[in-house]
Amino acid sequence: MRFTALLIAILITAGCASEGTTFTRSVLNDPKSHLTRGKPVYIATPKNGWYENTEYPGSGRMTAANVRAAFARFSDHVVVSEQCQDLSCLKRTHTGSSNSYYVVPEILRWEGRNKNWSQQPDVIEIKISVFEADSSKSRASAILSGKNRNPLFSTDHPQETLQDPVSRYVSSLY
């Protein structure tokens, strides 16, 4: 009985100690200078993520919300455009938005796993591209990937796996 209780305590402690996410960042276009704090930011809403034959409804909106939260730390005027999914739509919709940034997130991979039976981690990969509104010139672009370290003991959902890498990346731009 004591052995069983000790074993359970060790497993729970090991699981909680390894809970969290790991992430990688692949910079495609490194900014030559930092973004300017306070400039307005307009964010497109990406298409929902897919894995194999499964669409994850609302994943595009959740991704846009995560990106918005990260940029809101550096600007008081951050707008998510739910009708736009790309740069050309942002340019058409937000004409007269000079001296601002357009941000286009794209979901490349979205794997929400049922960890109770699969014991596989949630995996998410997004691309974030930042453009000058005046010229549509690319300012920065990166692919961010995240996954749960310990799928068995994790309660994270894919969108929660996204928060830390997006926040760190956006902070690095300012």
C-alpha positions in Angstrom: 0.0 0.0 0.0 2.8 2.4 0.9 4.7 1.5 -2.2 1.6 2.2 -4.4 1.1 5.6 -2.8 4.8 6.4 -3.2 4.7 5.4 -6.8 1.6 7.5 -7.5 3.2 10.5 -5.8 6.4 10.1 -7.9 4.4 9.9 -11.1 2.3 13.0 -10.3 5.4 15.0 -9.3 7.3 14.0 -12.4 4.3 14.8 -14.6 3.8 18.2 -13.1 7.6 19.0 -13.2 7.7 18.3 -17.0 4.4 20.1 -17.8 4.6 23.0 -20.2 5.5 23.7 -23.8 8.5 23.8 -26.0 8.8 26.0 -29.0 11.0 27.0 -31.8 11.3 30.1 -33.9 12.5 30.1 -37.5 13.0 33.7 -38.6 12.4 34.2 -42.3 12.8 38.0 -42.4 14.7 39.6 -39.6 13.7 43.2 -39.0 16.5 45.7 -39.8 15.2 47.9 -37.0 12.7 47.6 -34.1 9.0 48.3 -34.7 7.8 51.6 -33.4 5.7 51.4 -30.2 2.3 53.0 -30.4 1.7 52.6 -34.1 -1.7 51.1 -35.0 -1.7 47.4 -35.8 -4.2 45.7 -38.1 -4.3 41.9 -37.9 -5.9 39.5 -40.4 -7.7 36.4 -39.1 -6.2 33.2 -40.6 -8.2 30.3 -42.0 -8.9 27.6 -39.4 -6.3 25.0 -38.8 -6.5 21.5 -40.1 -4.9 18.2 -39.2 -5.5 15.3 -41.6 -9.3 15.4 -42.2 -10.2 17.4 -39.1 -10.9 21.1 -39.2 -10.5 22.9 -35.9 -13.4 25.5 -35.8 -12.4 28.8 -34.3 -8.7 28.1 -34.4 -8.2 31.1 -36.8 -10.0 33.4 -34.4 -8.1 32.1 -31.5 -4.8 32.6 -33.3 -5.8 36.2 -34.2 -6.7 36.8 -30.6 -3.3 35.5 -29.4 -1.5 37.7 -31.9 -3.7 40.7 -30.9 -2.8 40.2 -27.2 0.9 40.2 -27.9 0.7 43.4 -30.0 -1.5 45.1 -27.5 1.4 45.3 -25.1 3.0 47.8 -27.5 0.1 49.7 -29.1 -3.2 51.1 -27.9 -4.7 50.7 -31.3 -4.8 47.0 -32.3 -7.6 45.8 -34.5 -8.4 42.2 -35.6 -10.1 42.1 -39.0 -12.3 39.0 -39.0 -13.2 39.4 -42.7 -9.6 39.6 -43.9 -7.2 36.6 -44.2 -4.4 38.2 -46.2 -2.5 41.4 -46.9 -4.4 42.5 -49.9 -7.7 42.4 -48.0 -6.1 44.4 -45.1 -4.9 47.0 -47.6 -8.4 47.3 -49.2 -10.3 47.4 -45.9 -8.0 49.7 -43.9 -7.2 52.3 -46.5 -5.9 55.5 -45.0 -4.2 53.5 -42.2 -0.8 55.0 -43.0 1.9 54.9 -40.4 0.7 51.6 -39.1 1.5 47.9 -39.4 -0.4 45.0 -41.1 0.0 41.6 -39.5 -0.9 38.4 -41.3 -0.8 35.2 -39.3 -1.2 31.9 -41.1 -1.8 28.5 -39.4 0.6 26.0 -40.9 -0.2 23.1 -38.5 -2.8 22.6 -35.8 -2.9 19.2 -34.1 -5.3 19.1 -31.1 -4.9 15.7 -29.6 -7.0 13.8 -27.1 -4.2 13.3 -24.6 -6.2 10.8 -22.5 -5.8 8.1 -25.1 -3.2 9.2 -27.7 -0.5 10.3 -25.3 0.7 12.6 -28.1 1.2 16.3 -27.7 -0.8 19.1 -29.2 1.4 20.6 -32.0 0.9 24.0 -33.5 2.9 25.9 -36.1 2.0 29.4 -37.4 3.7 32.0 -39.6 3.5 35.6 -38.6 4.3 38.3 -41.2 4.5 42.0 -40.4 4.2 44.7 -43.1 4.4 48.5 -43.3 1.0 49.8 -44.2 2.4 52.7 -46.2 4.5 50.6 -48.6 3.3 46.9 -48.0 7.0 46.3 -47.4 7.7 43.2 -45.3 9.2 44.2 -41.9 9.4 40.8 -40.2 8.4 37.2 -40.7 8.8 34.0 -38.7 7.5 30.5 -38.2 6.6 29.7 -34.6 6.2 26.1 -33.6 5.0 24.8 -30.2 4.1 21.6 -28.6 3.3 20.2 -25.1 6.3 18.7 -23.4 4.3 16.1 -21.5 1.1 15.2 -23.2 -0.1 12.8 -20.5 -0.2 15.4 -17.7 -0.8 18.5 -19.8 -4.2 20.3 -19.8 -3.1 22.7 -22.6 -5.0 23.2 -25.7 -3.3 24.1 -29.0 -4.2 27.8 -28.6 -2.6 27.8 -25.1 0.6 26.3 -26.6 0.7 29.3 -28.9 0.6 32.1 -26.3 4.3 32.0 -25.1 6.0 31.8 -28.5 3.8 34.5 -30.0 4.4 36.8 -27.0 8.1 36.3 -27.1 8.4 36.8 -30.8 6.3 40.0 -30.8 8.4 41.3 -27.9 11.6 40.7 -29.9 10.2 42.9 -32.7 10.0 46.0 -30.4 
